[in-house]
Amino acid sequence: MIKPKYIRTSDNCIILFSGAMNHSDFKHLNPVSAGFISIGVDKDGNPDCECYGKSVSLELESDEKDSMKAKMQIFGNMY
């Protein structure tokens, strides 16, 4: 299974993309953190996501703030 990836740009935009692509394909966007993202539901059945891991090609790690930024961007006012 191919894991979805993400980057966070310097203006806090979360960009999701296929795990078949390389993080370095998005280097021109000047990412400040990068890794993988898991999207699903929490124990209460609410939509949820978690950013984790790191990008080897960009030498960047995920940031603990990335998950909340992704939730706000993807799910909107729920968070």
C-alpha positions in Angstrom: 0.0 0.0 0.0 1.3 3.4 -0.9 1.2 5.9 2.0 0.0 9.4 1.2 2.6 12.1 1.8 2.5 15.8 2.6 4.6 18.9 2.9 3.9 22.1 4.9 5.0 25.3 3.2 6.4 28.4 4.9 3.0 30.0 4.7 1.5 27.0 6.6 -0.3 25.4 3.6 -0.5 21.6 3.8 -0.1 19.9 0.4 -1.1 16.3 0.2 0.0 14.0 -2.6 0.5 10.4 -3.7 3.1 8.3 -2.0 4.2 7.4 -5.5 5.7 10.8 -5.8 8.8 12.1 -4.1 8.8 14.9 -1.5 11.6 16.5 -3.5 9.2 17.0 -6.4 7.8 19.8 -4.2 11.1 21.4 -3.3 10.3 24.5 -5.3 7.5 25.3 -2.8 10.1 25.7 0.0 8.7 23.2 2.5 9.5 23.6 6.2 8.3 20.2 7.3 7.3 17.0 5.5 6.3 13.4 6.0 3.3 11.1 5.7 -0.3 11.6 6.5 -2.9 9.1 7.7 -6.6 10.1 7.1 -9.4 8.2 8.8 -11.9 8.5 11.7 -11.3 8.7 15.5 -12.8 6.4 18.1 -16.0 8.5 18.1 -16.4 8.3 14.3 -15.2 11.8 13.6 -12.9 12.5 10.6 -9.3 12.7 11.7 -5.8 12.8 10.3 -2.2 12.5 11.6 1.0 13.7 10.2 4.1 11.7 11.0 7.5 10.5 9.9 10.0 12.4 7.7 11.1 13.1 4.2 14.5 11.5 3.3 14.7 13.4 0.0 14.1 16.8 1.6 15.8 15.9 4.9 12.8 17.3 6.8 10.7 15.8 9.6 7.1 16.2 10.4 6.2 18.8 13.0 3.8 18.2 15.9 1.8 21.2 14.7 1.3 19.7 11.2 -1.6 17.4 12.2 -3.7 20.2 13.6 -3.0 22.4 10.5 -3.9 19.6 8.2 -7.2 18.9 10.2 -8.1 22.6 10.0 -7.3 22.8 6.2 -9.0 19.5 5.3 -12.0 19.4 7.6 -12.5 23.1 8.2 -14.5 24.4 11.1 -14.7 21.1 12.9 -11.3 21.8 14.4 
